[in-house]
Amino acid sequence: MNITIKNEYATVICQTPGAELLSYQTASGKEYLWQKDPAYWAKTSPVLFPYIGAVPQPVTIHGQAYDIPRHGFVKDADFKVAEQAENYVILSTGTTEFTSSVYPYDFVFTVTFRLDGPRLYAVYGVTNKGTDEMPFLVGGHPAFFCPMEEGEHFTEYLLRFEDPDVEDLHLQYPLFDHDAILYENLTHRTVKLIHQCTEKGIQFDFPDYPTVAFWTPIRKDAPFLCIEPWCGGTMDQVPDTNLLEKKYVQYLSAGEARDYTFSFQPC
């Protein structure tokens, strides 16, 4: 089921399968989110939980092996609408027979999309419903058109960081020949994806995530870039599937809940 939220600045569409964000259009009708095309990538914004990254072998938790899928299973879960108003929606899922077979914890996972002016907030809420401490990784994977205007090219765009010692990253497809590019522990967790001449694009904020990855499919010259805020293992850790040894692994005590927020708006 598709769900629409809106205000005077923008209209946003998401779906209950996977709580995936599908569209962000300004009041003038300009679309910023990549629209699924299997020739490049058949997703728009999958949700990553309780694992991030490839799984060359079963994921190990406290010495026990589990067949957690790549990027976890929430992206494929069925969500229900827990609450909805004109400018926001809260979607919820939790433990099932399948999740228990690949992840031995009882949880509730919510996704909130909320418009505040032109800015869209995406809040991932994790609750430990069990009696044991719960480890997990969590992150987002939204894809944005790049280029964003007719007649422009991917290579005319750059990533600009607020940290004064972090240089602009001018986009070139070969940069992604070895998969995603990841930045860790930025002081200012804000990045802009903008055209090098007009400086128009989007501003993306990820206050609750220690890392951010950038990805476009390898050797496809795809017209989009993913901006991925992560609490999760980094690229150099891909062969290691021991969840407890992953960088930035998160833990919740029994009954504890925590929110993870990112947001974006045109700039």
C-alpha positions in Angstrom: 0.0 0.0 0.0 1.2 3.5 -0.9 0.8 6.3 1.6 1.0 10.1 0.8 1.9 12.8 3.2 2.1 16.5 2.2 2.3 20.1 3.2 2.5 23.4 1.2 6.1 22.7 0.3 6.3 19.1 -0.8 4.4 15.8 -1.3 6.0 12.5 -0.1 5.0 9.0 -1.0 6.1 5.8 0.9 4.9 2.2 0.9 4.1 -0.3 3.6 6.3 -3.1 2.1 9.7 -2.4 3.7 8.6 1.1 4.8 10.3 2.3 1.7 10.4 6.0 0.7 9.3 6.3 -2.9 9.0 10.0 -3.8 9.7 13.5 -2.7 8.2 16.2 -5.0 8.3 19.9 -4.4 5.1 21.9 -4.7 6.2 22.7 -8.3 6.3 18.9 -9.1 10.1 18.5 -9.1 11.1 14.9 -8.1 14.3 14.4 -6.1 14.2 10.7 -5.3 15.4 8.1 -7.8 12.5 6.3 -9.4 13.1 2.6 -9.6 14.5 1.2 -12.8 15.8 -2.4 -12.8 18.3 -1.6 -15.5 20.2 0.3 -12.9 18.7 -0.4 -9.5 15.2 -1.5 -8.6 15.0 0.2 -5.2 14.6 3.8 -4.1 15.3 3.9 -0.3 15.6 0.5 1.5 15.8 0.5 5.3 18.8 -1.4 6.7 18.3 -3.4 9.9 19.6 -5.4 11.8 22.7 -5.8 9.6 24.5 -3.6 7.0 26.5 -4.9 4.2 27.2 -8.0 2.3 27.1 -11.4 4.0 29.7 -13.7 2.4 29.1 -16.1 5.2 26.4 -16.5 7.9 26.3 -13.7 10.5 27.6 -14.8 13.9 26.1 -13.5 17.1 27.6 -14.8 20.4 29.1 -17.7 18.5 25.8 -18.8 16.8 25.5 -18.5 13.0 22.4 -16.9 11.5 21.4 -16.4 7.8 20.6 -12.7 8.0 20.1 -11.4 4.5 22.3 -8.6 2.9 21.4 -5.3 4.6 19.1 -7.2 7.0 15.4 -8.1 6.6 13.4 -5.0 7.5 13.6 -3.8 3.9 11.5 -6.8 3.0 9.1 -6.7 6.0 5.4 -5.9 6.0 4.7 -2.7 7.9 1.4 -1.5 9.3 0.3 2.1 9.7 0.5 2.9 13.4 -0.4 6.6 13.1 -1.0 9.0 10.3 -1.9 12.7 9.7 -1.6 15.0 6.8 2.1 15.7 7.1 3.4 12.5 8.8 3.0 8.8 9.0 4.4 6.2 11.5 4.9 2.6 10.1 5.6 -0.3 12.4 6.8 -3.9 12.2 8.3 -6.4 14.6 9.3 -10.0 15.4 7.9 -12.7 13.2 8.6 -16.4 12.8 11.0 -15.6 10.0 12.9 -12.9 11.8 13.3 -15.2 14.9 14.9 -17.8 12.6 17.7 -15.4 11.5 17.9 -12.9 14.4 17.3 -14.2 18.0 15.8 -11.0 19.5 12.3 -9.7 20.0 12.0 -6.2 18.7 9.7 -3.5 17.3 10.9 -1.3 14.4 9.1 1.9 13.4 9.7 4.2 10.5 8.4 7.8 10.8 8.3 10.1 7.8 7.4 13.7 8.7 7.4 16.9 6.7 8.4 20.1 8.4 8.4 22.9 5.9 10.4 21.6 2.8 12.5 19.2 5.0 11.6 15.5 5.2 12.6 13.7 8.4 13.0 10.0 8.4 13.2 8.5 11.9 14.0 4.8 12.5 12.8 3.7 15.9 14.2 0.5 17.5 12.7 -1.1 20.6 14.1 -4.1 22.4 11.1 -6.2 23.6 13.1 -9.0 24.9 15.0 -9.7 28.2 18.5 -9.8 26.7 20.7 -7.0 25.5 20.1 -6.6 21.7 22.9 -5.9 19.2 22.1 -4.5 15.8 23.2 -2.3 12.9 20.9 0.3 11.4 21.0 2.7 8.5 19.3 4.3 5.5 19.8 4.0 1.8 18.0 6.8 -0.1 18.8 7.4 -3.7 18.7 10.9 -5.3 18.6 11.9 -8.9 22.1 13.0 -10.0 22.0 14.9 -12.3 18.9 16.7 -11.0 18.2 18.9 -14.1 17.9 18.3 -17.8 21.1 18.9 -19.7 23.4 18.3 -16.7 25.8 15.5 -16.0 26.7 13.3 -13.0 30.3 14.6 -13.2 29.1 18.2 -12.7 28.0 17.4 -9.2 30.0 17.3 -6.0 29.6 16.5 -2.3 30.3 19.3 0.0 30.9 18.8 3.7 30.7 21.3 6.6 34.0 20.1 8.2 36.6 22.6 7.1 39.3 19.9 6.7 37.2 17.7 4.4 37.5 18.6 0.8 34.7 18.6 -1.7 34.3 15.3 -3.5 33.8 15.9 -7.2 31.8 13.0 -8.6 33.3 10.6 -11.1 31.9 7.1 -11.8 35.3 5.4 -11.4 35.3 6.5 -7.8 32.7 3.8 -7.1 34.4 1.0 -9.0 35.2 -0.7 -5.7 31.7 -0.2 -4.2 30.6 2.5 -1.7 32.8 5.4 -0.4 32.4 5.9 3.3 33.2 8.8 5.6 33.6 8.2 9.4 33.2 10.5 12.4 32.6 13.8 10.7 32.3 16.7 13.2 29.4 18.2 11.3 27.0 15.5 10.1 25.8 17.4 7.1 26.5 17.0 3.5 25.3 18.7 0.3 24.9 17.1 -3.1 25.0 20.1 -5.4 25.9 21.1 -8.9 29.3 22.7 -9.1 28.2 25.8 -10.9 24.6 26.5 -9.6 25.2 25.0 -6.1 21.6 23.7 -6.3 20.7 20.3 -5.0 19.9 18.8 -1.6 21.2 19.2 1.9 21.3 15.9 3.9 21.7 15.8 7.7 22.4 12.6 9.7 22.9 13.6 13.4 22.4 10.1 14.8 24.8 8.3 12.6 28.6 8.1 12.9 29.2 7.3 9.3 27.8 8.1 5.9 28.4 6.1 2.7 27.9 7.2 -1.0 27.1 4.7 -3.7 26.1 4.3 -7.3 26.1 1.0 -9.1 29.5 -0.2 -10.4 30.2 0.6 -14.1 26.6 1.4 -15.0 26.8 5.2 -15.3 23.6 5.4 -13.3 21.8 8.8 -13.0 21.6 8.7 -9.2 23.6 8.7 -6.0 22.7 7.1 -2.7 23.5 8.9 0.5 23.6 6.2 3.2 23.7 7.2 6.9 25.0 4.2 8.9 25.5 2.9 12.4 27.2 -0.1 11.1 30.3 -2.0 10.0 32.6 -0.2 7.5 33.8 -1.3 4.0 37.0 -2.8 5.3 35.0 -5.1 7.6 32.9 -6.8 4.9 34.6 -10.2 5.3 34.0 -10.2 9.0 30.4 -11.2 9.7 30.7 -11.3 13.5 28.0 -8.8 14.5 29.5 -8.0 17.8 32.9 -7.1 16.2 31.4 -4.6 13.8 32.3 -1.0 14.1 29.5 1.2 15.5 27.4 -1.8 16.5 24.4 -0.6 18.6 23.1 -2.2 21.8 19.7 -1.8 23.6 19.0 -3.1 27.1 15.8 -5.0 27.8 12.9 -2.7 27.2 15.1 0.2 25.9 14.1 2.2 22.8 16.2 4.6 20.6 15.6 6.7 17.5 17.9 7.3 14.6 17.1 10.3 12.4 18.2 11.6 9.1 16.6 14.4 7.0 16.9 16.3 3.7 15.6 19.2 1.8 16.3 21.0 -1.5 18.9 23.7 -1.3 
